[in-house]
Amino acid sequence: MSGGRILLRGGEIFDGLGGEPRRADLLLHGSRIARAAPDIVEGDAAVLDVTGLAVAPGFIDLHAHSDLIAAQPPEVRRRLQRGKLLQGITTELAGNCGLAPVPLTAESRGPIGAVLAWMTPPGSRLRWDGFADYLARIEETAPLPLNTGFLAAHGPIRAAVLGMGRARPDAAARAHLASLVEAALDAGAFGLSCGLIYPPGLYADTDELVACAAPVARRRALFTSHVRGSSETLLPAVDEILEIGRRTGARVHHSHSEAVGPAHWSKIGAVLEREEDARTRGTEVTFDLFPYHAAATSMLAIYPPWSLEGGPAALLARLRDPGKRERIRSAVASQAPVWPPWEDGGWPHNLVLACGWERIFIARTGGRTGGRYDGLSLAALGEARGRAPFDAVSDLVLEEEGEVGQLLFGITGEEEREAPMDALLRDPHGAIATDACDYGTGLPHPAAYGAFPRILARFVRERGVLSLSEALRRMTSLPAGIAGLGDRGALRAGAAADVVVFDPRAVRDLADYRDPRREAEGIRHVLVNGVLAVRDGAMTGADGGAVLRRA
């Protein structure tokens, strides 16, 4: 059942705009919604009986890292994206946190590939140079399982102009950086993302980011940032992105708003106050969040910025040098972040000090050690290898040639201490996201299989933090508006036929950190551009997704 005319009969229609549901039928003509009304008669339409079920716009994930999944062959994409489809996601935005495989130069291709190793499916090849070429290669094998839009990423843009070190751009280099942002926007990028705890983006100062954000502001595109630290430096880091918005006029989006480490959870209220104050002064500010207390990232994020100058290969060389390893060990053990962190010797985010060795877990490795340490905390890794945690993980990073992913616990509270998460959820400017993907090896973050159903079960049905209508707005029309997806995120005539049908009494996530690939329950049907990709809770094998470009 795909294309043609499809009639969803008898459901409770949630328009995605926050209004109360109404019982009606929904008629799809090909890739578009024709109308929603009671008792539609359409003799030649294929009928899906959805009586007693909720019918909503397909969920939109603003924060994905599927850049290299999208470039895989169709059968691999379908396998790696099944967790997203089976939780009702029909559209995602990739290129977040300043991390993307484009643009690439002869000099930056190797270092950027190494930075992205933790989020790279096995067998991937970086076969493109610029943003337009990258999108064209993905489209060669369309359709996709999900509609996918892309942000330009500051990290590879900086690497293409300034390399992997902390060089400051002169006027000519700033113009070159801005021109690469312009080229990506011309090719259809939805905006620019920054990742200010990852190399080489962490070496940029505020003025450089302003130069890169200026063309984004002129196009009314989106400026997003993984801020420069979410523990000691959280508040000045938020002030920095608000300053960029004020100086350029850009729409500012705070990627995965969070506080890392128990000592910093109480700062969430101050973050929300700062962002609301910026709105009253004329800056457009939004954010996204994922409903978990652990985050997925690269293990390279535990090391100080100076040790990463030159890229991951340079870090590996320093870890092999006993004197330099000892200097890195000392920094990890004792160096607290201070502002501004981009100065020589500065550090935006010491994850070990914020969370401790016992809260940092190995999520996936490149396979050279057989995956036998996946799922261990770094404290447990030290015990298993008879080494201090720093040496145990550094030896593992060397053995895996830098390809190690982590799960970091202690994010915005913990189980039974939900107040910081609840505060984020109650702010109407926050979109729901996953910040997670399944790359086919190791232990993915469970959000890749359960983030949206978790909101509907835990925070709507069980705890009442959000109403169902408001939760759906935060999953649909809000992220559509943030990204600039004018024809998605609402059930209205003429909109794209992205639809999810679910049972609000039964929907729930089953994935957890030990078994992260368990598929969600209660999602009955998912249509992507009118193609029935999920029927009766099972994949149909039909793809309906497209590469999206910002108009």
C-alpha positions in Angstrom: 0.0 0.0 0.0 1.9 3.0 -1.2 1.2 6.0 -3.4 -2.3 6.3 -4.9 -5.1 7.1 -2.5 -5.0 5.9 1.1 -7.9 6.5 3.6 -7.2 6.3 7.3 -10.6 5.6 8.7 -12.0 6.5 12.2 -8.9 7.7 14.1 -8.4 10.5 16.6 -6.7 13.2 14.6 -4.0 15.3 16.3 -3.1 18.1 14.0 0.4 18.6 15.5 -0.3 22.2 16.4 -1.3 21.6 20.0 -5.1 21.5 19.5 -7.4 18.9 21.0 -8.0 15.8 18.9 -11.1 15.2 16.8 -12.5 12.0 15.4 -12.1 12.1 11.6 -10.9 10.3 8.6 -7.6 11.3 6.9 -7.3 11.0 3.1 -3.9 10.9 1.4 -3.4 11.4 -2.3 0.0 10.1 -3.2 2.7 12.0 -1.3 0.3 14.7 0.0 -2.6 15.0 2.5 -5.8 15.7 0.7 -8.1 16.4 3.7 -9.2 15.4 7.1 -13.0 15.2 7.7 -15.6 12.9 9.2 -16.9 10.0 7.1 -15.0 10.6 3.9 -16.2 8.6 1.0 -13.5 7.8 -1.5 -14.4 4.6 -3.4 -11.0 3.9 -5.0 -8.9 4.5 -1.8 -7.1 1.7 0.1 -8.5 1.8 3.6 -6.7 1.5 6.9 -9.0 1.1 9.9 -7.5 3.1 12.7 -10.5 3.3 15.0 -9.5 4.1 18.5 -6.0 5.0 17.6 -4.2 8.4 17.5 -3.3 9.8 14.1 -0.6 12.4 14.1 2.0 14.0 11.8 5.1 11.9 11.5 7.6 12.7 14.2 10.6 15.0 13.3 13.9 14.3 14.9 15.9 17.6 14.9 19.0 16.0 16.3 20.4 13.1 14.3 23.9 11.9 13.4 23.0 9.8 10.4 25.3 11.6 7.9 27.1 8.4 7.0 24.1 6.2 7.4 22.4 8.2 4.7 25.3 7.4 2.4 25.0 3.6 2.8 23.3 1.3 0.3 19.5 1.0 0.7 19.5 -2.3 2.5 22.0 -1.1 5.0 20.1 2.2 5.6 16.9 0.3 6.1 18.5 -2.0 8.8 20.1 0.9 10.6 17.1 3.2 10.5 14.5 0.6 11.6 14.6 1.8 15.2 13.7 5.3 14.0 10.8 4.3 11.8 9.4 1.9 14.3 9.1 4.7 16.9 7.3 6.9 14.5 10.0 9.2 13.1 9.5 10.1 9.5 12.0 13.0 9.2 15.4 13.8 10.7 18.0 16.6 10.6 21.6 15.4 10.4 24.9 17.3 10.5 24.5 18.3 14.1 27.2 19.3 16.7 29.6 20.5 14.0 30.2 16.9 13.0 29.8 15.9 9.4 31.8 14.3 6.6 31.6 17.3 4.3 33.3 19.4 2.9 36.5 17.5 2.5 39.9 18.4 1.1 42.9 16.2 0.5 44.4 17.3 3.8 41.3 17.2 5.9 39.7 13.9 4.6 41.8 11.6 6.9 41.5 13.7 10.2 37.8 14.4 9.7 37.2 10.7 9.0 39.0 9.9 12.3 36.9 12.4 14.3 33.8 10.7 12.9 35.0 7.2 13.4 32.7 6.6 16.4 29.6 7.4 14.3 30.6 5.6 11.1 29.0 2.3 9.9 31.6 -0.4 9.0 32.8 -0.2 5.4 31.9 3.5 4.9 33.9 5.5 2.3 34.0 9.3 2.0 33.6 9.6 -1.8 32.8 13.3 -2.1 34.2 16.7 -1.7 31.6 19.5 -1.3 28.1 19.6 0.1 26.3 19.5 -3.3 28.3 16.4 -4.4 27.5 14.7 -1.0 23.8 15.3 -1.4 23.8 14.2 -5.0 25.6 10.9 -4.1 23.0 10.1 -1.5 20.2 10.9 -3.9 21.6 8.4 -6.4 20.2 5.6 -4.2 17.0 7.3 -3.1 14.3 6.9 -1.8 15.5 6.8 1.8 13.8 5.2 4.8 13.4 8.7 6.4 13.2 12.2 5.0 16.6 13.6 5.8 17.8 17.2 5.8 21.3 18.3 6.5 23.0 21.1 8.4 26.4 22.4 7.3 28.9 21.6 10.0 31.5 24.0 11.3 34.1 21.3 12.1 34.9 20.1 8.6 34.5 23.7 7.3 37.2 24.9 9.7 39.4 21.9 8.9 39.2 22.7 5.2 40.4 26.3 5.8 42.6 26.2 9.0 43.4 22.5 9.5 43.0 20.7 12.8 44.9 23.1 15.1 44.0 26.2 17.0 45.0 28.8 14.3 43.1 32.0 14.4 41.6 33.1 11.1 42.6 36.4 9.5 40.1 38.4 7.5 40.8 36.4 4.3 40.3 33.1 6.2 37.1 34.3 7.8 35.8 35.2 4.4 36.7 31.7 3.2 34.9 30.1 6.1 31.8 32.1 5.3 32.0 31.2 1.6 31.9 27.5 2.5 28.9 28.1 4.7 27.3 30.0 1.8 28.0 27.1 -0.6 26.3 24.6 1.7 23.3 26.9 2.1 23.1 27.2 -1.7 23.1 23.4 -2.0 20.2 23.1 0.4 21.6 23.0 4.0 19.1 24.0 6.6 21.7 26.0 8.5 25.0 25.7 10.3 25.9 23.5 13.3 28.8 24.0 15.7 30.4 21.4 18.1 32.4 23.4 20.6 33.8 20.5 22.5 35.1 18.6 19.5 38.2 19.2 17.4 38.6 21.4 15.4 35.5 23.4 16.3 36.6 23.8 20.0 39.5 26.0 18.9 37.3 28.7 17.3 36.6 31.9 19.3 33.3 33.7 19.3 34.3 36.2 16.6 35.0 33.3 14.2 31.6 31.8 14.9 30.0 35.2 14.3 31.6 35.3 10.9 30.3 31.9 10.1 26.8 32.6 11.4 26.4 35.9 9.4 25.4 34.2 6.1 23.0 31.9 8.0 21.3 35.0 9.5 21.0 36.6 6.0 19.2 33.5 4.7 17.0 33.1 7.8 18.4 29.6 8.2 19.3 28.0 11.6 22.4 28.4 13.7 22.7 25.4 16.1 25.4 24.7 18.6 26.6 22.0 20.9 27.6 24.6 23.4 31.1 25.0 24.8 30.6 22.9 27.8 27.6 21.8 29.9 29.2 21.6 33.4 31.4 24.4 34.8 31.1 26.6 31.7 27.4 25.9 31.0 26.1 29.4 31.7 28.8 31.4 29.8 28.6 28.8 27.0 24.8 29.6 26.7 25.6 33.3 26.8 28.0 32.8 23.9 25.4 31.4 21.5 23.0 34.1 22.6 25.6 36.7 21.8 26.1 35.2 18.4 22.4 35.5 17.8 22.4 39.1 19.0 25.4 40.1 16.9 24.2 38.5 13.7 20.4 38.3 13.9 20.6 34.5 13.4 17.9 32.2 14.8 19.7 30.3 17.6 19.1 26.7 18.5 20.7 25.1 21.6 21.4 21.5 20.7 20.5 18.9 23.3 20.1 21.3 26.2 21.5 19.5 29.2 23.6 19.8 32.4 26.4 17.3 32.8 27.2 16.0 36.3 25.3 16.2 39.5 27.0 19.5 40.6 25.5 21.2 37.6 22.0 20.0 37.3 20.6 23.0 39.2 21.8 25.3 36.4 19.0 24.2 34.0 16.7 26.9 35.5 19.3 29.6 34.8 19.8 28.4 31.3 16.0 28.6 30.6 15.9 32.1 32.2 18.8 33.4 30.0 17.2 32.0 26.9 13.8 33.6 27.7 15.4 36.9 28.5 17.1 36.8 25.0 13.7 36.2 23.4 12.3 39.3 25.1 15.2 41.2 23.6 14.5 40.0 20.1 16.7 36.9 19.6 14.8 33.8 18.4 16.0 30.9 20.6 14.9 27.3 20.7 16.4 24.0 21.9 16.0 20.3 21.7 16.4 17.6 24.3 16.5 13.8 24.6 14.6 12.1 27.5 17.5 10.1 29.0 20.2 10.7 31.6 23.0 9.4 29.4 24.5 10.8 26.2 26.4 9.2 23.4 29.6 10.7 22.1 33.2 9.9 21.1 35.6 8.7 23.7 38.0 11.4 22.4 35.8 13.9 24.3 37.5 13.0 27.6 40.9 14.4 26.5 42.0 18.0 26.8 42.0 20.2 23.7 45.7 20.6 23.4 46.1 16.9 23.2 43.8 16.8 20.1 45.6 19.5 18.2 46.4 18.0 14.8 43.5 15.5 15.0 43.0 12.1 16.4 46.3 10.7 15.0 48.2 13.4 16.9 46.4 12.3 20.1 47.4 8.7 19.5 51.0 9.8 19.1 50.9 11.8 22.3 49.4 8.8 24.2 52.3 6.7 23.1 54.8 9.2 24.5 55.2 8.6 28.2 55.9 12.2 29.1 53.0 13.6 27.1 50.7 10.8 28.4 51.6 11.9 31.9 50.7 15.5 31.1 47.4 14.4 29.7 46.7 12.2 32.7 47.4 15.1 35.1 45.0 17.4 33.1 42.2 14.8 33.1 42.6 14.3 36.8 42.6 17.9 38.0 42.0 20.6 35.3 38.7 22.4 35.8 37.3 24.3 32.9 37.5 28.1 32.9 36.2 30.8 30.5 37.2 31.5 27.8 38.2 27.9 27.0 39.6 28.5 23.5 42.8 30.1 24.9 46.0 28.0 25.0 45.6 25.4 27.7 41.9 26.0 28.1 39.3 23.3 28.3 35.5 23.6 27.9 34.4 20.4 29.4 36.3 17.9 31.6 33.9 15.0 31.5 35.8 12.9 34.0 35.7 15.6 36.7 32.0 16.3 36.0 30.8 12.7 36.0 33.6 10.3 37.2 35.1 7.2 35.7 32.1 5.1 36.9 29.6 7.1 34.8 31.5 6.8 31.5 30.8 3.6 29.6 32.2 2.0 26.4 29.4 2.0 23.9 31.2 0.7 20.8 34.7 0.0 19.4 36.1 -0.4 15.9 36.3 -4.2 16.3 40.0 -4.6 16.8 39.5 -5.8 20.4 36.5 -7.9 19.4 33.9 -5.7 21.2 34.7 -7.5 24.5 34.7 -4.3 26.5 31.5 -2.9 25.1 29.2 -2.0 28.0 31.9 -1.6 30.7 32.3 1.6 32.7 35.8 3.0 32.6 36.2 2.1 36.2 35.3 -1.5 35.4 37.6 -1.4 32.4 40.4 -0.5 34.7 39.6 -3.4 37.0 39.3 -5.8 34.0 42.7 -4.8 32.6 44.5 -4.3 35.9 45.2 -0.6 35.1 44.1 2.8 36.4 41.0 3.9 34.4 43.0 6.6 32.5 45.6 4.1 31.3 43.0 1.4 30.6 40.9 3.6 28.3 44.0 5.2 26.7 45.4 1.8 25.9 42.0 0.8 24.4 41.9 4.1 22.4 45.4 3.2 21.0 44.4 -0.4 20.2 41.2 0.7 18.5 43.1 3.5 16.6 40.8 6.1 18.2 37.5 4.4 17.2 35.8 4.2 20.5 32.3 5.6 21.4 31.0 6.3 24.9 27.8 6.5 26.9 28.1 9.3 29.5 25.7 9.1 32.5 24.8 11.9 34.8 23.0 14.1 32.2 20.3 16.4 33.5 19.4 14.3 36.5 19.0 10.5 37.0 16.2 8.0 37.5 13.9 9.2 40.3 15.6 12.6 40.2 13.7 14.0 37.2 13.3 17.7 38.2 15.9 19.1 35.8 14.5 17.0 32.9 11.0 18.1 33.8 12.0 21.7 33.7 13.3 21.3 30.1 10.2 19.4 29.1 7.8 22.1 30.4 9.5 24.9 28.5 7.4 25.3 25.3 10.4 26.1 23.1 12.0 22.7 23.4 11.7 20.0 20.7 12.0 16.3 21.4 15.0 14.6 19.7 17.0 11.4 19.8 20.6 12.6 19.5 21.2 8.9 18.6 21.7 6.5 15.8 22.4 2.8 15.4 25.7 2.4 13.4 25.4 -1.4 13.4 28.1 -2.3 15.9 28.4 -2.1 19.7 25.7 -0.7 21.9 23.7 2.2 20.4 22.0 4.7 22.6 18.5 3.4 23.4 17.1 6.7 22.1 17.7 5.4 18.6 14.8 2.9 19.3 12.7 4.6 21.9 13.0 8.4 22.5 9.6 9.4 21.2 7.6 6.5 22.7 9.4 7.2 26.0 8.0 10.7 26.0 4.5 9.4 25.3 4.7 6.7 27.9 6.8 8.0 30.8 6.3 11.8 30.6 2.7 11.9 29.2 0.8 8.8 30.3 2.5 7.9 33.5 3.8 11.2 35.0 1.7 13.8 33.3 4.5 16.3 32.7 3.1 17.1 29.3 -0.4 16.6 27.8 -0.6 14.4 24.8 -1.4 17.3 22.4 1.5 19.3 23.7 4.0 16.4 23.5 2.9 15.8 19.9 3.4 19.5 19.1 6.9 19.3 20.4 7.5 16.3 18.1 6.0 17.7 15.0 5.1 21.3 14.2 7.6 22.8 16.6 10.7 21.0 15.1 9.2 21.6 11.6 9.1 25.3 12.3 12.6 25.4 13.8 14.1 23.6 10.8 12.1 25.5 8.2 10.1 22.5 7.0 7.0 24.4 5.9 5.1 21.4 4.4 5.7 19.0 7.3 4.8 18.7 11.0 1.0 19.3 10.7 -2.0 17.3 9.3 -3.5 19.8 6.9 -4.5 19.7 3.3 -1.5 20.0 1.0 1.1 19.0 3.6 3.5 16.1 3.0 1.8 12.8 3.8 4.1 11.9 6.7 1.8 10.2 9.3 2.1 8.1 12.4 -0.7 6.0 13.9 -0.3 4.8 17.5 -2.2 3.5 20.5 -1.8 6.2 23.2 -2.7 3.6 25.9 -0.1 1.1 24.9 2.8 3.0 23.3 6.0 2.6 25.2 9.8 2.2 24.7 11.5 -1.1 25.5 15.1 -0.3 24.6 17.5 0.2 27.5 21.3 0.5 27.9 21.8 -3.3 28.1 19.4 -4.2 25.3 19.3 -1.0 23.2 17.8 -2.5 20.0 14.4 -3.5 21.5 11.8 -2.0 19.3 9.1 0.2 20.7 5.5 -1.0 21.2 2.3 0.7 20.3 3.3 2.3 17.0 0.9 0.7 14.5 1.5 2.4 11.1 4.0 4.9 9.7 3.7 6.6 6.3 6.6 8.5 4.8 5.5 10.7 1.8 2.4 8.5 1.5 4.4 5.3 1.4 3.4 2.8 4.1 6.8 2.0 5.7 5.4 0.4 8.8 2.1 -1.6 8.9 0.8 -3.3 12.0 4.0 -2.6 13.9 6.3 -4.2 11.3 8.5 -2.8 8.5 7.0 -3.3 5.1 10.4 -2.9 3.3 9.1 0.1 1.3 11.1 3.4 1.4 9.4 6.7 1.0 11.9 9.2 2.3 13.7 12.0 0.3 16.7 14.2 0.7 15.3 17.5 1.9 16.7 20.8 0.9 15.9 24.2 2.5 14.0 26.3 0.0 
